[in-house]
Amino acid sequence: MTATKELHRAGQSIWIDDITRSMLDSGRLAKMIAEFSVTGLTSNPTIFEKAIGSGSDYDAAAEALVRKGLSDEELFFELALDDLRRAADLFRPIYDRTSGVDGWVSLEVSPLLAYDADATISEAKRLYAKADRPNLFIKIPGTHEGLPAIEAATFAGVPVNVTLLFTTGDYLAAAEAYVRGLERRVAAGLDANVRSVASVFISRWDRAIVEDVPDAIKNRLGIAIGQSAYRAYRELIASDRWQRLENAGARPQRLLFASTSSKDKRATDTLYIDKLAAPNTVNTMPEDTLRAFADHGTASDLLAANGGDCDAIFAAHAEAGVDVEALGRKLQADGAKAFVASWRDLLASIASKTKALA
């Protein structure tokens, strides 16, 4: 049995953090579903910028859309939704078999809206309706300004992948917004079965400080963040408040580990897969990391519900001069800026391509 099948049997969903038209046309995604137990997919502006800006896979579709007079952003969403609908259809049997727990794809709202709650809510509703697939998450940043949009989208019945979460506090704030949205639905007599995932970013923690801490704790902070978030997740779904919602038909917002490719060549390339296995969670990874894990991964131990040694690791980092909360705020702000930069690069690539096609 491959490591990916063992991880799947342990109860963790394996999602691929990539999408290209060639991945769909060649059958590569279908093969990963069959051979590597892949049960979902995430995307972001950087992924689409690389896919659309390089090569000619999208030229014919883009040329047809250019003739319709679409803006660069409108053209992007048409191309992205074409890909994501096809991917959603590939995962639809998994979605149906698991009653909506798994089998999802994700599309991000424009990062330019990260600090505009009203515009984010409106765009989330529009994109979800336009996609016309029940197993499509709309990604909304878990920034302070994004929290009202998460609550409102959940109340409106839009499945949300909350992204750009770094600290346990970020995760709990996103979970609170989701729970409030569900509670409003229950109070209004609406179906409480609106799905969500909360994406906690892992590897960026270690990349930020790996040269500034003692060897004994290098590449340990990201895993500790995952352990701490998992502890908070388990405590939340065991709470009376959540049990009341579950009694009304709600399902937990699943914890998702994102940014799980190892950035330090001194660490194993499957570090953040090996160490973050846990039931009823998701790990989304690039294709290279997926294949490496299938080849030589060793996710033998599951995360402890009590957080394991995360508090000791946090204390060791504090002793080394790392302010974890301050670093988390910086990582979220930097992440939001990076997504905006990627979005602008994406639109510039589309503008260049459409100009050439025109």
URKA-V757753 format. One record per residue. N is the residue number from 1. RES is the residue in one small letter. OMEGA is omega in whole degrees, -180 to 180 (NA if undefined). D_FIRST is the distance of its C-alpha to the first C-alpha in Angstrom with 2 decimals. Layout:
# URKA-V757753
N_RES_OMEGA_D_FIRST, N_RES_OMEGA_D_FIRST
This chain:
# URKA-V757753
1_m_180_0.00, 2_t_179_3.82, 3_a_180_6.63, 4_t_178_8.24, 5_k_178_6.33, 6_e_179_6.77, 7_l_178_10.21, 8_h_179_10.94, 9_r_177_10.42, 10_a_175_12.67, 11_g_178_15.21, 12_q_179_15.71, 13_s_178_16.35, 14_i_177_15.52, 15_w_179_18.65, 16_i_-179_19.76, 17_d_-177_23.10, 18_d_169_24.63, 19_i_173_26.30, 20_t_177_28.33, 21_r_179_29.92, 22_s_176_28.36, 23_m_179_24.85, 24_l_-176_25.93, 25_d_-176_28.01, 26_s_-176_25.55, 27_g_-177_22.71, 28_r_179_20.61, 29_l_179_20.18, 30_a_180_19.24, 31_k_178_16.57, 32_m_176_15.12, 33_i_-176_15.22, 34_a_-171_13.37, 35_e_-173_10.72, 36_f_178_10.47, 37_s_177_11.31, 38_v_-175_14.79, 39_t_179_17.24, 40_g_-174_20.49, 41_l_173_22.68, 42_t_179_25.50, 43_s_175_28.42, 44_n_-177_31.51, 45_p_-180_34.71, 46_t_179_33.44, 47_i_-179_30.55, 48_f_178_33.06, 49_e_179_35.68, 50_k_-177_33.48, 51_a_-176_32.41, 52_i_-176_35.93, 53_g_-177_37.95, 54_s_175_36.23, 55_g_-173_36.51, 56_s_-176_37.90, 57_d_-175_35.14, 58_y_-172_37.22, 59_d_-177_40.67, 60_a_180_41.46, 61_a_-180_40.51, 62_a_-179_42.31, 63_e_179_45.38, 64_a_-179_45.69, 65_l_178_45.46, 66_v_-179_48.01, 67_r_179_50.51, 68_k_177_50.22, 69_g_-180_51.47, 70_l_173_48.51, 71_s_180_48.43, 72_d_-179_45.74, 73_e_178_43.98, 74_e_179_44.30, 75_l_179_42.96, 76_f_-177_39.90, 77_f_176_39.04, 78_e_180_39.53, 79_l_-178_37.12, 80_a_-178_34.53, 81_l_174_34.77, 82_d_180_34.37, 83_d_-174_31.00, 84_l_174_29.90, 85_r_179_31.03, 86_r_178_28.91, 87_a_179_25.85, 88_a_179_26.74, 89_d_176_26.95, 90_l_-179_23.44, 91_f_-175_22.19, 92_r_177_24.75, 93_p_178_22.62, 94_i_178_20.33, 95_y_-179_23.61, 96_d_-177_25.06, 97_r_-178_22.14, 98_t_-180_22.03, 99_s_175_25.85, 100_g_178_26.14, 101_v_-173_23.87, 102_d_177_21.56, 103_g_-174_21.85, 104_w_166_24.59, 105_v_-174_26.18, 106_s_175_28.90, 107_l_-177_32.29, 108_e_169_34.56, 109_v_179_38.27, 110_s_178_40.54, 111_p_178_40.32, 112_l_-179_44.10, 113_l_-172_44.20, 114_a_-177_42.35, 115_y_179_45.63, 116_d_-173_47.14, 117_a_-176_45.93, 118_d_180_48.04, 119_a_179_47.01, 120_t_179_43.31, 121_i_-179_43.62, 122_s_-179_45.45, 123_e_178_42.99, 124_a_179_39.95, 125_k_-177_41.57, 126_r_-177_42.59, 127_l_-180_39.25, 128_y_178_37.33, 129_a_-179_39.93, 130_k_-180_39.94, 131_a_177_36.16, 132_d_175_36.44, 133_r_-178_32.79, 134_p_-175_31.91, 135_n_175_28.53, 136_l_174_30.15, 137_f_168_30.74, 138_i_-178_33.85, 139_k_178_33.37, 140_i_-180_36.31, 141_p_179_36.84, 142_g_174_37.08, 143_t_179_40.35, 144_h_-179_43.31, 145_e_-180_44.81, 146_g_-175_41.59, 147_l_177_41.37, 148_p_179_44.09, 149_a_178_42.35, 150_i_179_39.07, 151_e_-177_41.08, 152_a_179_43.12, 153_a_178_40.24, 154_t_178_38.43, 155_f_-180_41.73, 156_a_178_42.06, 157_g_180_38.70, 158_v_177_37.00, 159_p_-174_33.32, 160_v_166_33.19, 161_n_180_30.68, 162_v_-175_32.68, 163_t_179_32.23, 164_l_173_33.72, 165_l_-178_33.18, 166_f_-177_33.23, 167_t_174_34.63, 168_t_175_33.96, 169_g_176_37.45, 170_d_-179_36.48, 171_y_-178_33.57, 172_l_178_35.91, 173_a_178_38.59, 174_a_179_36.26, 175_a_178_35.05, 176_e_179_38.72, 177_a_179_39.62, 178_y_-179_36.90, 179_v_178_38.02, 180_r_178_41.64, 181_g_178_40.88, 182_l_179_39.28, 183_e_176_42.18, 184_r_178_44.61, 185_r_180_42.89, 186_v_179_43.09, 187_a_-180_46.74, 188_a_180_47.44, 189_g_-179_45.95, 190_l_179_43.06, 191_d_-179_39.43, 192_a_-177_37.51, 193_n_175_34.14, 194_v_-170_34.04, 195_r_179_30.68, 196_s_167_30.27, 197_v_178_28.03, 198_a_-172_29.43, 199_s_178_28.17, 200_v_-177_28.62, 201_f_-169_28.68, 202_i_-168_27.12, 203_s_-177_27.39, 204_r_177_31.04, 205_w_-176_32.15, 206_d_179_31.15, 207_r_-176_32.33, 208_a_-171_35.72, 209_i_-169_36.37, 210_v_180_34.17, 211_e_-174_37.27, 212_d_-177_39.37, 213_v_179_37.62, 214_p_-178_37.19, 215_d_-176_34.21, 216_a_-178_33.03, 217_i_175_32.35, 218_k_178_31.41, 219_n_178_28.46, 220_r_-173_28.50, 221_l_180_30.56, 222_g_179_28.11, 223_i_178_25.60, 224_a_176_28.60, 225_i_178_29.59, 226_g_178_26.22, 227_q_-179_26.53, 228_s_179_30.09, 229_a_179_29.40, 230_y_176_26.67, 231_r_179_29.23, 232_a_179_31.78, 233_y_-179_29.44, 234_r_179_28.74, 235_e_-179_32.47, 236_l_-175_33.46, 237_i_174_31.46, 238_a_-175_32.77, 239_s_177_36.34, 240_d_-178_39.02, 241_r_-180_39.61, 242_w_-179_36.10, 243_q_176_36.03, 244_r_178_39.22, 245_l_180_37.67, 246_e_177_34.61, 247_n_179_37.12, 248_a_176_38.63, 249_g_-179_35.38, 250_a_173_33.95, 251_r_-176_30.28, 252_p_168_29.37, 253_q_-174_29.45, 254_r_176_25.88, 255_l_-179_25.61, 256_l_176_24.09, 257_f_-177_23.42, 258_a_-179_24.85, 259_s_-173_25.71, 260_t_171_22.56, 261_s_-178_22.64, 262_s_-177_23.92, 263_k_-177_27.54, 264_d_-177_28.32, 265_k_179_27.45, 266_r_-180_27.72, 267_a_176_24.74, 268_t_-176_21.07, 269_d_178_20.18, 270_t_-174_17.45, 271_l_-172_19.84, 272_y_170_20.40, 273_i_-180_16.82, 274_d_-169_15.88, 275_k_-175_19.05, 276_l_177_19.48, 277_a_179_16.64, 278_a_-180_18.47, 279_p_178_18.41, 280_n_172_20.55, 281_t_-179_20.81, 282_v_169_19.97, 283_n_180_19.12, 284_t_-170_20.52, 285_m_174_20.02, 286_p_-177_21.31, 287_e_180_19.33, 288_d_179_19.51, 289_t_177_18.02, 290_l_-178_15.18, 291_r_177_14.37, 292_a_-180_14.93, 293_f_178_12.59, 294_a_-177_9.70, 295_d_-173_10.89, 296_h_179_11.79, 297_g_-177_11.75, 298_t_180_11.99, 299_a_-174_12.81, 300_s_-177_13.11, 301_d_177_16.53, 302_l_176_17.82, 303_l_177_21.26, 304_a_-179_24.15, 305_a_-179_26.29, 306_n_177_29.35, 307_g_178_28.51, 308_g_-176_27.67, 309_d_-174_29.79, 310_c_-178_30.64, 311_d_177_34.33, 312_a_179_34.62, 313_i_177_33.09, 314_f_180_35.55, 315_a_179_38.37, 316_a_177_37.49, 317_h_177_37.60, 318_a_178_40.88, 319_e_179_42.26, 320_a_176_41.30, 321_g_-179_43.31, 322_v_174_40.67, 323_d_-172_41.85, 324_v_-179_38.56, 325_e_179_40.29, 326_a_178_42.47, 327_l_178_39.57, 328_g_178_37.71, 329_r_180_40.80, 330_k_-179_41.07, 331_l_178_37.45, 332_q_179_37.87, 333_a_178_41.20, 334_d_179_39.88, 335_g_178_36.89, 336_a_178_39.30, 337_k_-179_41.48, 338_a_178_38.62, 339_f_176_37.60, 340_v_179_41.27, 341_a_179_41.48, 342_s_179_38.42, 343_w_179_39.98, 344_r_177_43.24, 345_d_179_41.53, 346_l_-179_39.76, 347_l_177_43.10, 348_a_178_44.80, 349_s_179_42.27, 350_i_179_42.85, 351_a_179_46.59, 352_s_-178_46.54, 353_k_-179_44.53, 354_t_176_46.70, 355_k_179_49.83, 356_a_-180_48.77, 357_l_180_47.87, 358_a_NA_51.17
